[in-house]
């Protein structure tokens, strides 16, 4: 099992993050994270979701950003992550790559209200 394969029940995730399980449930309701559910409907968090929760905690606790702002920042970060592979010389050399990048940039600008 690699670190990427690690799974955490909500109590384990909350303990590792120093957060209350109810906070994790709230973040799920708001769509900030999407833990997998077992057959018995138990929340299971992957290592990448734990890392995302750590970022959320930092933005809320250290940077003082409210949850609506956190959602916006995460949306922007997701858009940038989708654009990153599109800016390679090889991808930009193809017409389809330029169109995809332009669509992602348009989407990003719309998210930002610009």
MIDOSE-1310 file (N, C-alpha, C; in nm, 2 decimals, decimal comma, always signed):
residues 114
xxxx	+0,08/-0,12/+0,00/+0,00/+0,00/+0,00/+0,09/+0,12/+0,00; +0,07/+0,21/-0,10/+0,14/+0,34/-0,10/+0,07/+0,44/-0,02; +0,14/+0,55/+0,00/+0,08/+0,66/+0,08/-0,04/+0,71/+0,01; -0,05/+0,71/-0,12/-0,17/+0,75/-0,20/-0,29/+0,66/-0,17
xxxx	-0,26/+0,54/-0,13/-0,37/+0,44/-0,11/-0,42/+0,45/+0,03; -0,36/+0,53/+0,12/-0,40/+0,54/+0,26/-0,54/+0,60/+0,26; -0,63/+0,54/+0,35/-0,76/+0,58/+0,37/-0,78/+0,61/+0,52; -0,86/+0,71/+0,55/-0,88/+0,75/+0,68/-1,03/+0,76/+0,71
xxxx	-1,08/+0,70/+0,82/-1,22/+0,72/+0,86/-1,22/+0,87/+0,92; -1,34/+0,92/+0,93/-1,36/+1,06/+0,97/-1,29/+1,09/+1,10; -1,30/+0,99/+1,20/-1,24/+1,02/+1,33/-1,09/+1,03/+1,32; -1,03/+0,94/+1,23/-0,89/+0,94/+1,21/-0,84/+1,07/+1,14
xxxx	-0,92/+1,11/+1,04/-0,89/+1,24/+0,96/-0,90/+1,36/+1,06; -1,00/+1,36/+1,14/-1,02/+1,47/+1,23/-0,90/+1,48/+1,33; -0,86/+1,37/+1,38/-0,75/+1,36/+1,48/-0,62/+1,41/+1,41; -0,60/+1,36/+1,29/-0,47/+1,40/+1,22/-0,47/+1,55/+1,19
xxxx	-0,58/+1,60/+1,16/-0,59/+1,75/+1,13/-0,61/+1,84/+1,25; -0,64/+1,78/+1,36/-0,67/+1,86/+1,48/-0,81/+1,94/+1,46; -0,90/+1,87/+1,40/-1,03/+1,93/+1,37/-1,14/+1,84/+1,43; -1,26/+1,90/+1,45/-1,37/+1,82/+1,50/-1,44/+1,75/+1,38
xxxx	-1,48/+1,63/+1,40/-1,55/+1,56/+1,29/-1,67/+1,63/+1,23; -1,74/+1,71/+1,31/-1,85/+1,79/+1,26/-1,80/+1,89/+1,16; -1,68/+1,95/+1,18/-1,63/+2,04/+1,09/-1,60/+1,97/+0,95; -1,56/+1,85/+0,95/-1,54/+1,78/+0,83/-1,67/+1,75/+0,76
xxxx	-1,77/+1,72/+0,84/-1,90/+1,70/+0,78/-1,96/+1,83/+0,71; -1,93/+1,94/+0,78/-1,97/+2,07/+0,73/-1,90/+2,10/+0,60; -1,77/+2,08/+0,59/-1,70/+2,10/+0,47/-1,75/+2,02/+0,36; -1,79/+1,89/+0,39/-1,85/+1,81/+0,29/-1,98/+1,86/+0,24
xxxx	-2,07/+1,91/+0,33/-2,20/+1,97/+0,29/-2,18/+2,09/+0,20; -2,07/+2,17/+0,23/-2,04/+2,28/+0,14/-1,98/+2,25/+0,01; -1,94/+2,13/-0,01/-1,87/+2,08/-0,13/-1,72/+2,11/-0,14; -1,66/+2,14/-0,02/-1,52/+2,17/-0,02/-1,44/+2,04/-0,03
xxxx	-1,49/+1,93/+0,02/-1,43/+1,80/+0,00/-1,54/+1,70/-0,03; -1,50/+1,59/-0,09/-1,59/+1,48/-0,13/-1,54/+1,35/-0,09; -1,55/+1,31/+0,04/-1,49/+1,18/+0,08/-1,57/+1,07/+0,01; -1,51/+0,96/+0,00/-1,57/+0,84/-0,06/-1,66/+0,78/+0,05
xxxx	-1,76/+0,71/+0,01/-1,85/+0,65/+0,11/-1,83/+0,49/+0,10; -1,83/+0,42/+0,21/-1,83/+0,28/+0,20/-1,97/+0,23/+0,18; -1,98/+0,10/+0,17/-2,12/+0,04/+0,15/-2,21/+0,08/+0,26; -2,15/+0,09/+0,38/-2,23/+0,13/+0,50/-2,24/+0,28/+0,52
xxxx	-2,21/+0,35/+0,41/-2,22/+0,50/+0,41/-2,12/+0,57/+0,51; -2,01/+0,50/+0,54/-1,91/+0,56/+0,63/-1,82/+0,64/+0,54; -1,78/+0,77/+0,59/-1,69/+0,85/+0,51/-1,55/+0,80/+0,52; -1,48/+0,80/+0,41/-1,34/+0,76/+0,40/-1,27/+0,86/+0,32
xxxx	-1,16/+0,92/+0,38/-1,08/+1,02/+0,32/-0,95/+0,97/+0,27; -0,92/+1,01/+0,15/-0,79/+0,97/+0,09/-0,68/+1,07/+0,14; -0,56/+1,03/+0,11/-0,44/+1,12/+0,15/-0,46/+1,26/+0,08; -0,50/+1,26/-0,05/-0,52/+1,39/-0,12/-0,63/+1,47/-0,06
xxxx	-0,73/+1,41/-0,01/-0,84/+1,48/+0,06/-0,79/+1,54/+0,19; -0,71/+1,46/+0,26/-0,65/+1,51/+0,39/-0,56/+1,63/+0,36; -0,48/+1,62/+0,25/-0,40/+1,74/+0,21/-0,49/+1,86/+0,18; -0,60/+1,84/+0,11/-0,69/+1,95/+0,07/-0,75/+2,01/+0,20
xxxx	-0,79/+1,92/+0,29/-0,84/+1,97/+0,42/-0,73/+2,05/+0,50; -0,61/+2,01/+0,49/-0,50/+2,09/+0,56/-0,49/+2,23/+0,49; -0,51/+2,24/+0,36/-0,50/+2,37/+0,30/-0,62/+2,45/+0,34; -0,74/+2,39/+0,35/-0,86/+2,46/+0,39/-0,84/+2,51/+0,54
xxxx	-0,79/+2,43/+0,62/-0,76/+2,47/+0,76/-0,67/+2,59/+0,77; -0,56/+2,58/+0,69/-0,47/+2,69/+0,68/-0,53/+2,82/+0,64; -0,61/+2,81/+0,53/-0,68/+2,93/+0,48/-0,78/+2,99/+0,58; -0,85/+2,91/+0,65/-0,94/+2,96/+0,75/-0,87/+3,01/+0,87
xxxx	-0,79/+2,92/+0,93/-0,72/+2,95/+1,06/-0,61/+3,06/+1,05; -0,52/+3,04/+0,95/-0,41/+3,12/+0,95/-0,43/+3,25/+0,86; -0,50/+3,23/+0,75/-0,52/+3,35/+0,66/-0,65/+3,42/+0,69; -0,73/+3,37/+0,77/-0,86/+3,44/+0,81/-0,96/+3,45/+0,70
xxxx	-0,96/+3,35/+0,60/-1,05/+3,36/+0,49/-1,18/+3,28/+0,52; -1,29/+3,34/+0,49/-1,42/+3,27/+0,52/-1,44/+3,16/+0,42; -1,54/+3,07/+0,45/-1,55/+2,95/+0,37/-1,59/+2,98/+0,22; -1,67/+3,09/+0,20/-1,70/+3,13/+0,06/-1,57/+3,16/-0,01
xxxx	-1,48/+3,24/+0,05/-1,36/+3,27/-0,01/-1,27/+3,15/-0,03; -1,27/+3,06/+0,06/-1,20/+2,93/+0,05/-1,24/+2,86/-0,07; -1,38/+2,85/-0,09/-1,43/+2,78/-0,21/-1,38/+2,85/-0,34; -1,38/+2,98/-0,34/-1,34/+3,05/-0,46/-1,19/+3,02/-0,49
xxxx	-1,11/+3,02/-0,38/-0,97/+3,00/-0,40/-0,94/+2,85/-0,45; -1,01/+2,76/-0,39/-1,00/+2,62/-0,44/-1,04/+2,60/-0,58; -1,15/+2,67/-0,62/-1,19/+2,67/-0,76/-1,08/+2,72/-0,85; -1,02/+2,83/-0,81/-0,91/+2,89/-0,89/-0,80/+2,79/-0,90
xxxx	-0,76/+2,73/-0,78/-0,65/+2,64/-0,78/-0,68/+2,52/-0,87; -0,80/+2,47/-0,87/-0,84/+2,36/-0,96/-0,83/+2,40/-1,11; -0,87/+2,52/-1,14/-0,86/+2,57/-1,28/-0,71/+2,58/-1,32; -0,63/+2,63/-1,23/-0,49/+2,64/-1,26/-0,43/+2,50/-1,28
xxxx	-0,47/+2,41/-1,20/-0,42/+2,27/-1,21/-0,46/+2,21/-1,35; -0,58/+2,24/-1,39/-0,62/+2,19/-1,53/-0,54/+2,26/-1,64; -0,50/+2,39/-1,62/-0,43/+2,46/-1,72/-0,28/+2,42/-1,73; -0,23/+2,39/-1,62/-0,08/+2,36/-1,61/-0,03/+2,27/-1,72
xxxx	-0,10/+2,15/-1,75/-0,05/+2,07/-1,86/-0,07/+2,13/-2,00; -0,16/+2,23/-2,01/-0,19/+2,28/-2,14/-0,08/+2,39/-2,18; +0,00/+2,43/-2,09/+0,10/+2,53/-2,13/+0,24/+2,48/-2,17; +0,24/+2,35/-2,19/+0,37/+2,29/-2,24/+0,39/+2,33/-2,39
xxxx	+0,51/+2,34/-2,43/+0,54/+2,38/-2,57/+0,46/+2,28/-2,67; +0,47/+2,16/-2,64/+0,40/+2,06/-2,72/+0,25/+2,08/-2,74; +0,19/+2,10/-2,62/+0,04/+2,12/-2,62/+0,00/+2,25/-2,69; +0,08/+2,36/-2,66/+0,05/+2,49/-2,72/+0,07/+2,49/-2,87
xxxx	+0,15/+2,40/-2,92/+0,18/+2,39/-3,06/+0,06/+2,33/-3,14; -0,03/+2,27/-3,07/-0,15/+2,21/-3,13/-0,27/+2,31/-3,12; -0,35/+2,32/-3,22/-0,46/+2,41/-3,22/-0,56/+2,37/-3,11; -0,59/+2,24/-3,09/-0,68/+2,20/-2,99/-0,63/+2,24/-2,85
xxxx	-0,50/+2,23/-2,83/-0,44/+2,27/-2,70/-0,46/+2,42/-2,67; -0,45/+2,50/-2,77/-0,47/+2,65/-2,75/-0,61/+2,68/-2,72; -0,70/+2,61/-2,79/-0,85/+2,63/-2,77/-0,88/+2,58/-2,62; -0,83/+2,47/-2,58/-0,86/+2,42/-2,44/-0,81/+2,52/-2,34
xxxx	-0,69/+2,57/-2,36/-0,63/+2,67/-2,27/-0,71/+2,80/-2,27; -0,76/+2,84/-2,39/-0,84/+2,96/-2,39/-0,97/+2,94/-2,32; -1,03/+2,82/-2,33/-1,16/+2,79/-2,26/-1,14/+2,80/-2,11; -1,03/+2,73/-2,07/-1,00/+2,73/-1,92/-0,97/+2,87/-1,87
xxxx	-0,90/+2,96/-1,95/-0,88/+3,09/-1,91/-1,01/+3,17/-1,90; -1,10/+3,15/-2,00/-1,23/+3,21/-2,00/-1,31/+3,17/-1,87; -1,30/+3,04/-1,84/-1,37/+2,99/-1,73/-1,32/+3,05/-1,60; -1,19/+3,06/-1,59/-1,12/+3,12/-1,47/-1,17/+3,27/-1,46
xxxx	-1,17/+3,34/-1,56/-1,21/+3,48/-1,56/-1,35/+3,49/-1,52; -1,44/+3,40/-1,57/-1,58/+3,41/-1,53/-1,60/+3,38/-1,38; -1,52/+3,28/-1,33/-1,52/+3,24/-1,19/-1,49/+3,36/-1,10; -1,39/+3,44/-1,15/-1,35/+3,56/-1,08/-1,44/+3,68/-1,10
xx	-1,54/+3,67/-1,19/-1,62/+3,78/-1,22/-1,56/+3,89/-1,30; -1,46/+3,85/-1,38/-1,38/+3,94/-1,46/-1,42/+3,93/-1,61
